[in-house]
Amino acid sequence: MTNIHLETYTQKDIDGIRQTLLAVYAETYRDRLDEPFFTLTEFDERLSRYVAAPQWECVVGFDGEDPVGYAFGYTLQPGARWWDGLLGDVDPSLLAETGHRTFALNELMVRQPWRGTGVARRIHDELASHRGEERVTLLVEATHPKVRRTYESWGYSFLAQIRPALPDAPVLDAMILPLRAATIS
């Protein structure tokens, strides 16, 4: 487990890593692939939209040649739909996007044999470490409090619950992690 190496990919690399991302997703969500939101087809369609977004980036962890997990996301633009579907009142200033304020972490998943080894945190931190945004946001299923507690232990704070404007989307907890102090522009 100590020989995990991390590779960073951008939009131009998607053709070479798409099948790896889909295979890890299919294994990770194998018990839920029959649920409409979690089908492999739905994920592949979301992946295409994510990759097309500005400044999309992905970090994949490998044990030798074997992918162990990955994280990816993109920079939220002004008017981003990310915050659509909030289920509570939130200060509007927290939702204002500038095109360089917030990195949206779309996915972070690790295959079963490597869970609990710290590799998820390594992948996350590698992806977040060189981002220029002020903060990272992610969404975690409201029915997974253990996952939410993990993110809280990494410094994330709960913002509000949200139901994304996607067919069959579950209720999610929106969380925020400050990366650096806001800059005046």
C-alpha positions, 0 to 999 in steps of 0.5 A, spaced: 500 500 500 505 504 500 507 504 493 501 508 491 503 513 486 499 519 483 498 521 476 494 528 474 490 528 468 486 534 464 481 535 459 486 533 454 487 526 457 480 524 458 480 519 452 486 515 455 483 515 462 475 514 461 475 507 461 479 507 468 474 512 471 468 508 468 471 501 471 473 504 478 466 507 478 462 500 476 466 497 481 465 502 487 457 502 485 456 495 483 451 494 488 447 501 486 448 500 478 441 498 478 438 505 481 437 510 476 442 516 478 447 511 479 447 507 472 454 507 469 450 510 463 448 516 467 455 516 470 458 516 463 454 522 461 455 526 467 463 525 466 462 528 459 459 534 462 464 534 468 470 534 463 467 539 458 467 544 464 473 549 465 479 547 468 477 540 469 482 536 473 483 529 475 488 525 480 488 517 479 492 513 484 495 507 482 498 501 485 503 499 480 499 499 474 492 497 478 488 504 479 486 504 486 481 510 486 481 517 483 478 524 484 476 529 479 472 536 479 472 543 475 472 550 477 465 553 478 463 559 473 459 565 474 451 562 474 454 555 475 448 550 477 452 547 482 448 551 487 441 550 484 436 545 489 439 548 495 434 546 501 435 551 506 437 558 506 444 560 505 447 567 505 447 569 497 454 571 498 457 564 499 454 562 493 457 567 488 461 564 483 467 568 480 470 563 475 476 562 480 473 562 487 470 555 488 473 548 485 467 543 485 470 536 487 465 531 483 467 525 485 472 521 490 472 514 490 477 508 492 476 501 491 475 496 497 482 493 498 485 500 499 479 503 503 481 505 510 489 506 508 489 514 507 489 513 500 483 517 499 486 523 503 492 523 499 488 523 492 484 529 495 490 533 497 494 532 491 488 534 487 486 540 492 494 542 493 495 546 487 488 549 485 488 556 485 481 557 487 479 559 494 475 553 496 473 546 495 466 544 495 463 537 495 456 534 495 456 527 500 449 523 500 445 525 506 444 518 508 452 517 509 454 520 515 460 517 516 463 519 510 460 526 512 464 526 518 470 524 514 470 530 510 469 534 516 475 531 519 479 534 513 476 541 515 470 541 511 464 544 513 457 543 512 453 548 508 446 546 507 442 540 504 441 540 496 437 536 491 441 537 484 437 538 478 439 532 475 434 526 474 433 521 480 438 525 484 439 524 492 439 529 497 446 531 498 450 535 504 453 541 500 460 542 504 466 547 503 473 547 505 477 553 505 484 553 501 486 560 502 484 567 504 479 570 499 483 575 494 480 582 492 479 583 485 
